[in-house]
Amino acid sequence: MRFASALSIVPESTEAADGTDDVPVLPKRLLVVDDEDSIRTALSRFLSSRGFDVENAASGQAALRLLGRERFTVMLCDVRMPGMTGLDVLHQALADDPDLAVVMLTAVNDAVTATEALAGGAFDYLVKPVELNQLEGALERALHKRTLVLEQRRVEHLIRDEVAVRTRELEHEQAALRSLTVSVAETLINAMEAKSIYLRGHSQRVAELASSIADGMSLDADTVEAVRMAGHLHDVGKIGIREEVLNKPGKLTPEEFAHVKDHVRIGMEILAPLQHLGVVLDYIHDHHEHVDGSGYPRGLAGSAISLGGRILCAADTFDALTSRRAYRDPMSPRETVDYLAKSVGQLLDPTVYDVLRRVVLRRKTLVFIDDTPA
């Protein structure tokens, strides 16, 4: 048959789109939208015989009401209708049901309208007269495209779900690994601090003060946590420092001081395999660098020193001065922040110092636990 522009039906061919007489057996819900009753009747009769479950709508408004009540797989829609045009129906229908396959049908060969329809989501744009088997083929192709789109979407959902599951598993594994890492490192630190009554609790206090400073600087939660972890681990290299040097009651010789400074290198060698710690390693590496470049091990200055390293330097220095040593009594927190003011721009970063002072004077950290040995 040929679907003529004069709206007459002329016998021509009853073959299916693939050239066979096979009738599709899968249920296919089709909505035919056309304001001409004779066209709707002819199309419905033919497409029903080809295996489509057909409903009709005489206007765009009626089509949208049907689409609101029932679910269709494909819609064949005239372009030019009084009131709501086919393009209006197309846009609203796809907004309500993005899975709907739409084929537009018109008696006017208008390239602009065709472009707008296809850009708006129509799968095909047919111009009358059109052979009915060609029309069926267009509908079958639209259904096939719809199936491919839905399958692709299903696969993408499966992939996203699998990636999400695997990501959660990896995050859990990384969290467990980080926890194990810190636990092992803290065991080493506890063993090291046990060698010196003057170092007991030092790493815990530095971690608390450093994270308080980071939080006071309004750094993001991940950075605050990285600073805290670096505070716990910063002195792990002291496990390799001789006990008599750690506990020496007097001034260190140049050789002894060089030996103490080596704890940064030793710590980095211990932690080097733990690359998953990321910036934590940078912070630890930099915790004895000074903003004027006089620190160690690399003599970095200013912003070349990681922010976490600058924060650790301040917290480490503060705790050292407020802790009892064999050769001196501890300073009070207020005395210490006043004393450190002289080191701003040399030892300490000015911004870090300002927040350190504010944190200490407001007593917003756990650094005031008395570590005087019994």
C-alpha angles and dihedrals in degrees: 000000000000121000099220129205087238086064093244124134115230121189110243116133138357097188121122120249092267093053096257133108092235114127115216110250100196114100110252120185109215130183116200113201118191134131092220111088094202092054093048091049094048094046093045093050094049097042093045087056088053094057102269121136097224132201124177134219124187096202143020092255092052090048092054091049090053092046089052092055102035138033119239130185097208138016127202106200134183114228102214113053131142115262107003113032125220090254090056090051091047094054095045094043093052091045088057096039116017090182094065115113110220130197117186122213126194142161091218120078098215115162093196093053091045091052092048092049094049092044088050092059106273113145094212142004118212128191122210133272093058130159112245093232088054089050090051090049091053091051091048090050090049090051090047091051089048090052091050092049092049091046091049090049091048091050091047089051090049091049092047091048091048092047090048092050092046091046091053090048092050091047089051091048091047091048090050090047092049090049091049090046093052091044093053093043092048089052088056091046092049089050090050094045090048087066090064126042087201094061100047111127092004096123093047092051093046090050092051095046094043093050090047089054092047090050091047088055088056093241117165120271094254092055092047089052091047090052091049092050092047088052090056093049104033097101099040089115091066087080083082096051118102114257094228089057094048091051099037108136095208141049116307121244117238089257092050093048090050087051091052092048088056089072090085092058092044091049092050091050090051093048098036095097089056096078091153087076087075114177091011087077091052091051092050092047091053102042094105096043116113125216091237091056096252096114133092160292094012104011093236120174138204117333091357084079112080113252090238089053091052090050092049091049090056094045093045093049093047093051093047091054094046093047126085116253131189090250101041146019121253121265120233118254093251093047089050098052090047090049092048091054086079089059097055110124091017109053099001136049108243095228093046091049092051091054092043090055092048093048094047097045091048089048092229096150140061094243092108094075106126109247095181106139116245 
